[in-house]
Amino acid sequence: MPLIRLAGVTKGYDRPVLAPLTFEILEREFVILLGPSGCGKSTLLRLLSGIENIDSGELDFSDRLNRSVVFQEPRLLPWRTVIENVMLPFELQSLGDRQSVDRALEALRTVGLFDFASHYPRELSGHANACGDCACACYKSEAAPSR
């Protein structure tokens, strides 16, 4: 069974952006979206992440798939430390136990920010902010159910 299946998916705004699109992504496949500006790459990613809805067609996800989004621009909240940013989804679900903190610290270790857990985004480089976003996505996809 595919992790993601699209069948005849379309999306448009003031004009069609995605013509009927059909494909599957299987477990352990590596997929690259390549095309000129304006061809629908970002639109497709927003559909796959659940940020936007399709206009028509079918879009199915395996129950085994956890989805997270890392935006092109850093999205860490400036008034929270790096670890507080990573922990936010769990605080909102009242799941801030010691095990959650340990997993968040492990996510920061994975992206090379363990030593910066108590820093604020303004104290980090642009690259480190992007890594913080990746830690948030890793941590969310590991422990929190996606929609």
C-alpha positions in Angstrom: 0.0 0.0 0.0 1.4 3.5 -0.9 2.1 6.0 1.9 0.5 8.7 -0.4 -1.8 8.3 -3.3 -3.1 11.0 -5.6 -5.7 10.3 -8.2 -6.9 13.1 -10.5 -6.0 15.8 -8.0 -6.6 19.3 -9.2 -6.1 22.7 -7.5 -6.5 26.2 -8.7 -6.8 29.7 -7.5 -7.7 32.4 -10.0 -6.4 30.0 -12.6 -5.7 26.2 -12.7 -2.4 25.4 -10.9 -2.4 21.6 -10.8 -3.9 19.8 -13.7 -5.3 16.3 -12.9 -2.3 14.8 -11.1 -2.0 11.0 -10.4 0.9 9.3 -8.6 1.8 7.2 -5.6 4.7 7.4 -3.1 5.7 4.1 -1.7 7.5 3.5 1.6 11.3 4.1 1.4 11.0 6.1 -1.9 12.8 9.4 -2.3 10.8 12.0 -4.3 12.0 15.3 -5.7 9.7 18.0 -7.1 11.4 19.8 -9.9 10.0 22.5 -12.2 10.0 26.1 -13.1 8.6 28.8 -10.9 4.9 28.9 -10.8 4.4 25.2 -11.9 2.7 24.1 -8.7 5.5 22.6 -6.6 4.6 24.6 -3.4 0.9 24.1 -4.0 1.4 20.4 -4.1 3.4 20.5 -0.9 0.6 22.5 0.8 -1.9 19.9 -0.3 0.2 17.0 0.9 0.8 18.7 4.3 -2.9 19.4 4.8 -2.5 23.2 4.8 -4.8 23.5 1.8 -7.6 21.3 0.4 -7.7 19.8 -3.1 -10.4 21.1 -5.5 -11.2 17.6 -7.0 -9.8 14.1 -7.1 -8.6 11.8 -4.4 -5.7 12.3 -1.9 -5.2 9.4 0.5 -2.6 8.8 3.2 -1.5 5.6 4.9 -2.2 5.4 8.6 1.6 4.8 9.1 2.4 8.3 7.7 3.2 11.2 10.0 3.3 14.5 8.2 5.1 17.7 9.2 6.0 20.9 7.5 9.3 22.8 7.4 8.6 26.2 5.7 11.2 27.9 3.5 11.5 30.8 6.0 12.2 30.0 9.6 9.1 29.9 11.8 10.5 29.7 15.3 8.6 31.9 17.7 11.0 34.7 18.7 9.8 35.0 22.4 10.4 31.2 23.0 13.7 29.4 23.4 14.6 26.7 20.9 13.5 23.9 23.3 10.3 25.8 24.0 9.6 26.0 20.3 10.2 22.3 19.8 7.9 21.5 22.9 5.0 23.8 21.8 2.8 21.1 20.1 3.0 19.0 23.2 2.3 21.8 25.5 -0.8 22.5 23.5 -1.9 18.9 23.9 -0.9 18.9 27.7 1.8 16.3 27.0 4.8 18.1 28.5 6.2 15.2 30.6 9.9 14.4 31.2 9.9 11.8 28.4 8.7 14.5 26.0 11.5 16.9 27.1 14.0 14.1 26.6 12.7 13.4 23.0 12.7 17.1 22.2 16.4 17.3 23.4 17.2 14.3 21.2 15.6 16.0 18.2 17.8 19.0 18.9 20.8 16.7 19.2 19.9 15.2 15.8 20.0 18.6 14.1 23.1 19.8 15.9 21.3 22.3 18.2 21.5 20.5 21.6 23.9 23.1 23.0 21.6 25.9 21.9 18.4 24.6 23.5 18.1 27.6 25.9 18.9 30.2 23.2 16.3 32.4 21.5 16.0 32.4 17.7 17.5 35.9 17.4 20.7 34.4 18.9 21.0 31.8 16.2 22.2 32.0 12.6 19.7 31.6 9.7 20.9 28.1 9.2 20.5 27.2 12.9 17.0 28.7 12.8 16.2 26.4 9.9 17.6 23.4 11.8 15.3 24.4 14.7 12.4 24.2 12.4 13.6 20.7 11.3 13.8 19.7 15.0 10.2 20.8 15.5 9.1 18.7 12.5 11.1 15.7 13.6 9.8 15.9 17.1 6.2 16.4 16.0 6.3 13.6 13.5 7.8 11.2 16.0 5.3 11.8 18.9 2.3 13.7 17.8 -0.5 12.4 15.6 -0.9 14.4 12.4 -4.3 15.3 11.0 
